[in-house]
């Protein structure tokens, strides 16, 4: 949980929210482009390359637009503080998702404890 919190502190709230929005839009874009490219591209490596390039473009554009929109709403100290809190919440969500999945829980006592409450 500490790593996403520190990353959120340096990115700020606007950067953290922009990263989340860009990540979600990239996953949706990947799915859409992969299925649409089946009509004009028969080779898997070419479909993969096309999808990768479009996803990179969408990730960058969404991240820039959301960061510029949210950045004007907060002053610098509050942006950093809210970014740290958002990063900590994201870290907690990752931990809960890991505990819920049950994947390699034996490597982390904290994930094992969280899994006892999740299941």
Secondary structure, DSSP 8 states (H G I E B T S, - for coil): -HHHHHHHHHHHHHHHHHHHHHHHHHHHHHHHHHHHGGGT---HHHHHHHHHHHHHHHHHHHHHHHHHHHHTTS-HHHHHHHHHHHHHHHHHHHHHHHHHHTTTGGG-HHHHHHHHHH-
